C-alpha cells in the first residue's frame, strides 16, 4: 500500500510554490495542487513527473479570489483524500492598484488572507482526523510595514490605492496571516495538528509581476545572485517536513535558518489575534456555514 504523505499546496504553478512542490515530490510526497489555471497546473504535473517519476499529483482548479470557490475546492479536496498530512497556504498577490472581487472584498485581502482562512476551515476536520498533521502559511516580513491593524476596518477596506500605498496594504494582509496562524495554533492545541508560518525572504521569482519591466529586473537580480527563490522554498519545505519541527505550533520562522520571529507588534498578542479571528469568522459565516 502506497503511504506517501499527502500535501496540499496553493500557488504552486510558479515562484516559491513551484520550487517547494518539486522538492516535496522529490521527498516522496503525494501532491494536491490548487491552481487557477488548469493549463499551468498540467505543466507543473509534467515537470514533477520528470523530476520525481511516479509522484501522484492531483489538480484542483479554483480562483482563490472567490471565497465560495475556495470553499468548494476545499470540499473537493476533503472528499478526494481520506487523509491530509500537510496543508500549505502559499498563494499570494501583491496588487499595485485596488481591485474588488465579485463578493465585495479587496482582491489582495481575499487572496492573501481570507482564502487561506476559508481553505483551512474547510479542511480542518480532515486534518484533525489525519493527525499528526501540519498547516504552513507563507507570510512575509513586509508585515512590519503594515501601518497597524484594525480588524473591523481592514477586513472590508476597499478604498482605492496606488503603487506607493500598496506595499503597506500588502504588509497588512501578511500581518493578518501571521495573526491567523498563531491563533490557529492555539485553537488546534491538543488535536495533533500544528500551525506555523514563515517569512520566505526577498525572492526574485515572480517579482512584482504587475510592474513594468519586472521581468528585466528579475533577470538582472538573478544574475547578481540576489533573492534566490530556492531559499524561500526551503523554509516552506522545512516547516512541512522537518521532524525537528513536528511538535512546534504557533511559530513564525525566518528564511534564515528557521530562526523564530516575533509577530510584529501591531498584531502581537492573543487579544488582537482573537479579535481578528472572530471578526473574520463572522464576516465569512455565510460562506463557511456550517463552520467552526
Secondary structure, DSSP 8 states (H G I E B T S, - for coil): -----EEEEES-SSHHHHHHHHHHHHTT-EEEEEES-HHHHHHHHHHHHHHSTT--EEEEE--TTSHHHHHHHHHHHHHH-S--SEEEE------SS--B-TTSSBHHHIIIIIHHHHHHHHHHHHHHHT-SEEEEEEE-GGGGGS----HHHHTS------HHHHHHHHHHHHHHHHHHHHHHHHHTTTTTEEEEEEE-----TTTTTTSTTHHHHHHHHHHTT-S-HHHHHHHHHHHHH-GGGTT--S-EEETTTT-B----GGG-SHHHHHHHHHHHHHHTHHHHSS--
